[in-house]
Each structure stands twice: as structure tokens, then as C-alpha cells.
Amino acid sequence: MQYAIVDIETTGGYAAGSGITEIAVLIHDGERVIERFESLVNPGRPIPLAIQLLTGINDDMVAGSPGFAELAPRLWQLLEGRVFVAHNVNFDYSFIKHHFQIAGRQYAAPKLCTVRLSRKLRPGLRSYSLGKLCDALGIPVTTLHRAGADAAATAELFGRLMQWDTEGAIAAMLRVKSKDQVLPPHLAREDFDALPAAPGVYYFLDQYGKAVYVGKAANLKKRVATHFTGNNTLPQRQHFLRTIHQIHFQPCGTELMALLLEAQEIKKLWPAFNRAQKSREPKFGLYRYEDQNGYMRLAVGKYAGNQLAEHVFGREVEARNMLYKLVRNFNLCPQFCSLQHDLFDLGLMEGSTTTCACRHTAPEYNARVHAALEQFRSQLPSFVLIDRGRHAQEQSCIWVEQGNLYGMGYIDQQLQFHTLADIKTLLQPVAGNSYMLQLVLNYAAKYPAKVRPLRVGEAVDGLSYPG
């Protein structure tokens, strides 16, 4: 088996939008380097000043150099049939594969990452960047960030790693079904192997232990693996993969529990790479306030976390429709609910028996407002949803009270309860939102047999769910 040790310099950090400025390929036969190739490459675009300062390669140096397409036949001859080796291999491999594709060639090869291999065979070092790793191991590097020098240092490192590999780590990484070829360079294989094939929430952590992404899964191992497969060359994904250093996870009894925990954790941790759920906060709220004359007013407004709302809604039309019903059913003053013009526009004021608040004293009118809100709350759903636990001796429990997601958790089946309210004390309170509540309501509608209506003081003789 022979190895092609590759290093490249580029105009940017991702293959789809960047060019190659220099490439070096060293052919290693398992004992020594037997062939070398090195060339500047015309990237077909200006080299950013920051890259020029980093590498020392400028536009004048590459102006007369061949483009990648011209070098493609020679590079293909060097790389075909050999194991592709690089420090942080997925970076170099993504560029070579992408530019071969542009040149009309479909390249695929087994890969070895000397970052991952170094972590495996020499664990516990402070840094695995090429320069610091070589310093720690006493490997000379003449010039960092030049393809020839970096490839030579990687070849020396690779030779030592082969000598240290007494337990077949390289062979294991090269197996067809091995995940080592696709896992992020800084992620320990043990973190991935520890993932169960069960529902749960997973956390990608950076080098400082901070969560950069939180996700849910019906099958943790399968879902996490999808993050690392494919050849997406966009900069966001390349940066994302380089950021991942650890995986933590929390098993959940059901996918619904995982969905709720995911939403809760994203809200609490606000990870950098979670974008979709950050926009799922409630958008509108129903607010109550007292004016200077002592009259209670209702209004629909944009939701703000620092303001106490009577109820929150995902859409403004839902909030206004609810307020229309309260005005009609309890003869509230449209003007005092900021709806007068809306009701005239909809033709709901014509022939209405709605009376103006100014015809009543503030206490009389406010009593109507309180009655309206009480009826509204009484019609909001209140129930307990019982489902599978994380193992056979427990059950998951979700508590919804007056349209609010109060809490969730797991209950030991051996515990005895006198009322449903006893269960409430065992649950973890949840700072829910309209998105999380809708998840629970949709699930409850789909599986009504798992729902227990919540009635204060109701006696309970055990809890169960349909299998």
C-alpha cells in the first residue's frame, strides 16, 4: 500500500468558492518518501491580502504558474490508487475532489487524517495543529504555510505514526465501514461510538466545552452520522466540522421528549450553529393593563420576554381572532381593546349589542374583563401526557396546564400517587413557548389514549400508557 501525502495552500477556507495557490504531493511507500511533486498553482482569482501575509504567496508569484486543470493529469497519476493522507484531511481532500470535478474527473480515494491519527496514538497533547504538534514531537519544520514544507513535515509525522501504530489503528481507520474517514478531525472516535441507537438530544461542543450545536434524534447514532457524511464544500459546513471537539448526549424516552428538550436547550444555550429554532419564539402576546381612569384594557402586541402576557401566540391573526371573540361574548369595548377600526372593517360592529365602557363604572367594566379572561383560561387545554420512559421501569410525563407547558420529566413506575397533582412536584419546570406547546398538542391529538385530562384533586391509581 502506498500513500499520497498532500498539502495545499488556498485563497480561502472552502473549496466551492476558493482556488488553490500551491500544492505538494509526497508518495510514501510505508517506510520512506519515494517521489515528490510541488508546484505553485494559478488560482484564477486574486489572492486576499491576509492569505498573502500568511503564506507569502502573492499574485505575481502565481501569474505564470499552471492552473489546476493543467496539472490535473499529473496529479491524477500521483493520487490514483493511493491512500490520500493530510493533516486535517477533509479540508485538502474537499479542494482536490472539487477541482478535479471542475477539470472533468471524478476523484474518490480512501483517506487518512494525521490529526485524528495523532490524537489516537499520542493522546493528551496540548495542541494538534501541525506546527505545535511537530514542536512537541521534535519534528523540524522549515516554513509553515507553504505546501512543500508542510507536506514534508506531515510525511515525517506520518512515518513516526506508522512506527508507533502497534495495534493496527491505521488499518482500522482505512476499513470501508470505518467512521474515522468522515468524522471531524478533532472529534474522538470514542465520543461517536458511545452514542446509542435511541431517541435523545446531542450536543456538539467546541474546544472550550461550549455547545455550538444542539440537535434531537429518534436514533442518536444514525442522526449524528448524517452530519459528517457527504461532500458539502460550503464554508459554513467546513467551519462547523472544524469546530466540533466533543459530543455529549442525553437519552430521552420518546422523540417528543427529545424535541422538547432540544427546544429548551437551544433557548438556554443559544448555540452558534442553531438557526432555525432561534426564530421559533412566540411572536405576539395578549396584554392587560389599567389606564389612568382605572379601566382595564386589552391589547395584542409583539411579544417581549420582559413583559408579562396573558397568553402568547405564534401568529398575530390567532391573537386578534381570540380577542374578537372576547369582545363579542362579553360585550367588551372594542376601543378599549384596540379593535374598533378592525371590527368596523370586518362589519362586526353593525347591529352589535356591544356597549361602550364609558357607560359603566371602572369596577363594573373590569369585572367583565376578568370574566372574559377567566373563561378564556378555562377553555385552554389542561392534561398530563404519559408515554414511554428511557427504560422499562419508568414513564415520561408532560404536564400542560391552562394552555401552558408547565413541566416534563420521568417517573419511576414503582412510585405510588394519590392525585395527579402529586406528580407535578416531580417534574422539571419548563420555560415553554408556543412552538413547544404546539408539538405537545399535535402529539396529544394523534395519540389521545396517552392523555389524562387534568382535574384538580383527581384521584389516580397508577399511570399507564398504551404500548
N, C-alpha and C positions, 0 to 999 in steps of 0.2 A: 504494500500500500504506500502510495506517495501522497504528499501534502503540498498544497499551494498556499504559501503564507503571503497574505495580501495586506497592503496598506495603501490608502488613498488620501489625498488632500482634495478638498472640495470648496466650492464657492458658498456653501450654506449647509444647513443641518438636515435637509430631507431631499430624497432622490428626485421626486417629481418636479421640483422647482429649482434644482441646483445642478451645476456642472462639476466635472472632475478636472482638477488642475494638475495633478501628478499621481502617478501610480507606480507601485513596485510590487513585483511578484518573485518570491523565492521558492524554488522547488526543493523540498526536503524529503529524503528517502527513508526517514525514520532514524537515521544516525547522523546525517550531516546535510548541509545545503549543497546541491549538485548543479544548480542552474540559477541564474539571476537575470532579472529584467527590470529596467527602470526607465521611466520617461516622463517628461513634462507633457501635459495634455492641454490643448486649446479648448477651453470650456464653451466657447461660442457666446460668451457674455462677459460683462465687466466683473472683475473680482472686487468685492467690497473692501473698503479700506481696512476695516477691522480684521478681515481674513488676511490681507497683505501683511499687516503688522504681526499677526500670529505665526504665519508660515514663512514670510519672507518672499513669497511668490507674488510677482506683480504682473500687470497686463503686458508690459514689454517683454517679460521673460517667456510668456506663452504664445506671443503673437505669431511666431514662426513654427510652433510645435504642431504635430498632427492632432486632429480631433479624435474622439473616441472611435468613431466609425472606421477611421483609417487604421487604428491599432487593433480593431476587433478581431481580424483573422489571427494575428499573432497571440493575442490574449486568449482566444478560444483554444489555440493549440496548447498553451501553457496550463489552462484551467480544466479542460475537458478530461473527465475520468479521474480527477484527483479530488481529495478532500479539501474543501475551502476552509482555511484557518485565518482567523484575525482576532485582534483584541477588540471586544465588543463586536462580534462577528455580524450581527444582524444589520448594523449600520453599513459596513463595507459591502456586504452581500446585497443589500437592497439597492445600492448605487450600481453595482456591476450588473445585476439582473435587469434593472430598469434601462440602463444604457445599451446593454446587449439587445434588449427588446426593440429599442428605437432603431438599432442597426439591423434589425430583421432576424435576430437569433433568439431562440427560446432557451434560456440557461437555467439549469437546476443542478444542484450538487449537494452532497452531504456536507454538514458544517460542523466546525469545532470552534468554540469560543474560549480564548485563553483567559478571559476574566473568570468565567464560570469554572474552568478547569483549575485555575489558581486558587479560587475560593474552596474548591473541593480538596485539593492536595496540600494547600498551605493555608488553613483557616486561621482567623484571628488577627490578620494583619490590619493596620490602621487604614490603609487605602489600597485599592486595586487598580488605580489609574496606571497607565503604562510607566510613566516617569517615576512615580513613587514606589511602584512595585519593583522596578528594576533597581532603584536605590536600596530598597530593603534586602534584595537578594544578591546585590553586588554585581549586577549586570551593567556593563558600560553602555551609555547612550551618547552618541556624538552630537546629534542635533535633533531635538524634539520637534514634532510637527513638520517633518519632511519625510516623504514616503519611504525613501531608501533607508534612512537611519532608523525609523520606527519599525520597518519590516525586519531589519537586521536584529533589532532588539527583541522583537516578537519571536524571531526564529531561535535566538539564544534561549529565551524564556521557554519556548516550546520544547527545545531539546532537553532542558532540565526537567520539565514537567513529565516528559516521557520516561526519564530515568527514575523519577520519584513515583511513577504510577505502578505500584507493585500489586494492586488489587483490581486492575482492569477497568479503571474509571473511563479511559478514553474509548475502549471498546464498547462500554455500556452507553456512553453518550452517542456513539455512532449507530447504535441499533435503530432500525427503521421506526419502531414504536417508541423510541425514547423521546421524552418531552424536553430534554436538555437543549435540543437544537432550536426550539421555539420559545423557551422561557426567557424572560428579560435577563440581561446579563448579571444584575445584582441580586437576583432572587434565588434563595437557596432551594434546591430541589426538594428538600425535606418539608418546606412550607407547603409546596404544591401537593406532595404525596400525603400530607396529613388531612387534606380536605376530604370529607365524607361525601358519598353519593346520596345526600339527603337535603331537605329544604333548609334554608338558612340565609344569613346575611354575611357577606365577606367584606373585608377592609383591606385596601392596598395602602401600605404605609411607605413613607419616604425614608431617607437615611437617618432622619431625626425622630422617627417614630410617629410622625404626624400623618393622619389619614388624608390621602389625596383623592381617594375614590371609595364610595360605598355602594354596594350592589346587593340585590336579592337573587335567590335562585331556588327553583324546585329541586335542582340537583347541583350542589355546590361545585363538585369536581368538574362536571361537564360544562357548567356555565363559565367558570373561571378559565378553563382551557380555551374557550372561544375568544377570549381577549388576546390570546397570544398566537393565534393561527392566522393564516392569510399573509399577503404581502402588501398591505396598505402602506404607501410611501408618503402619505401626507405628514406635515410637520407635527401636527397635534398628537398623532398616534406615536410617532417616533420619540417625541419628548415624554409622552405618557409612559411608555415602556421603560425608558431610561430612569424614570423617577421611582419605579417600584423596587423596594428593597425587602419588604416583608409582606406576608399575608396573614391576617388574623380572621377568625370567623366565629359566628355564634349560631349553633344549630337551632332550628325552630320546628315546632310540631307540624305546621301546615304552611303552604305557600302564602296564605293570607296573613299569618303571623309574621312571616318574613317580609311581606310587602309593608306592613305597618311598622315593623322595626326599622326597615330601610328608610322610610319616610321620616321617622322620628330621629334617626341618627344623622341623616343629611341635614335636618333642621338644626340639630345640636352642634355638629362638627363642621358644617359648611365646607365640604371638601372641594379643592380647586377644580377637579375634573368632572364633578357632577353639575350638569347644567339644566337638564330637563326638569327635575323636581324642584329646583330653586324657584321656578315660575308657578308652582302649584299652591302657593299660599292663597288664602281667601282674598278675594278682590274687593268685596263690598260688605258693609255691615248695616244693621238696623240700630240706630242710636236713639236714646231717650234723654231729653234734657228739659229743664224748667226755665221758662222765660222770666223776664223781670216782673211780670204781673202774677206770677205763681202758677201759670198754666203749663201742663205737661205737653211737650211737643215730641213728635216722632219724625225721623228723617232717615233717608237712605244716603249713605255716603261711602267714599272709598275707605277700605279697611286699613286701620293703622294699629300696630301691635300695642301701642302705648295708650290706646283708648278702649274703654270697656264697651263692648257692643252687646245688645240683647241677643243677637244671633248673627252669624256670618254666612255669606253666600259666595258661590263661585262666579255667578253672573248677576249683573245689575237688574236684568229683567225678572229674575226669580225674586229678588228682594222687593221690587216695586209691585209685582203681582200679589205678593203676600200682603203688602201694605194696603193695596186696593181693597182686599177682602176685609181687612180690619176696619177700614173706613166705612164700608158698606154695612157690615154686620153689626157695628157698634155705634153707628151714627157719629163718627168722629169728624172733626172739622178738616176738610181737605187742605185748607190754608195752613192749619197748624201741623199738617203732615207733609207740607211742601209738595202737594199733589194737585192743587186746584187747577192749574193750567192743563196738566196731564188728563184730568178727568173730563174737563170740557172738550179737549181734543178728541177723546175717545167716546164722547156722547154719553158718559156715565152720570153726568150731573142733571140731565134733563129728567124731570119728574121725580128726582131723588128726594127722599124724606130726610136726607142728611141735614142736621141742624148745625148752625154755626156755634162755635164755642163761646162767642161773646154773649149768647143768650143764657148762659149758665154761669154759675159761680165757679171759681177755680176748683174747689173741692169736688163739686158735682161732676165737672168735666174730667178731672183727674181720675175719679172713680171709674169712669168709662174706659179711660186709657189702661188702667190697671187690670180691669176685667178683660179687655181685649188681649193684653199680653198674657194673662193667666190662661185664657182659652188657647192662645197660640202655643204656649209651652205644653199644655196638657195634650195637645194633638201631636206633639213631637214624639218620635219613637223612643221607647224605653224597653230594653231587653238585655238578656245575657245570652251570648252565643258560645256554646260548648262544642269542642271539637278534639281531634287527636292531640296528644302531647308529644314530647320528644322521645318518650319511651312508653312502654306498655303500662307503667304504674302511675301515669299522670295524664291530665287532660289540659288542653289550652282553654282559656276563658277570656272573652272580650265583653266589656261592660259598657253599654250605651244608655245614657240617662238624659231624657228630655232633649233628644237630638244632639247630644254632645258625647263624644267618645271620651269616657271618663278614664278607663284604665284597661290593662290587659296583663296576662301572666299565665302561670302554670300552677295547677292544683294537684296535690297528691290525692289519689283515689281512696286512700285509706282514711283520710280525714273525715270527720262527721260534722255536718252543719244542721242547724235548726232552721235558719231562714237564709234566703238568698243574700240578704244584707251582710251575713257573716262572711260571705265570700269576698265582698268588696274590700275588706280590710287586708286581704292577702294579695291584692292586685297592685301593680305598679302604676301610679297615675301617669296619664299620657297628655302631653300638650298637643292635642289633635287639631286637625284642620279639616276644611270641607272635603279635600281630596281623600284623606284617610277615612272620614265618615262615609263617603260615598262607596269606597271599597267594601266597607263592612255591610252597608245597606244592600249593595248588589249581591254580596255573598249570602246574606240572610234571605233575600228574596229567592235565590237559586236553591238554597238548602233550608227550607222552613222547619224541617224536623230537628235541626240543631239549635233552634231558637227557643228560649224560655222567656215569655213576657215578664217584665219586671213590675211586681206589685209589692208595695211596702209591707213588710211583716209576713209575707207569704212563707208558709212552712215548706221545707224541702226535705225529701227523704232520698238523699243521694242524687248524683248528677250522672247523666249518661249521654252518649251521642250515638247515632246510627253508624255502624262500621262502614 
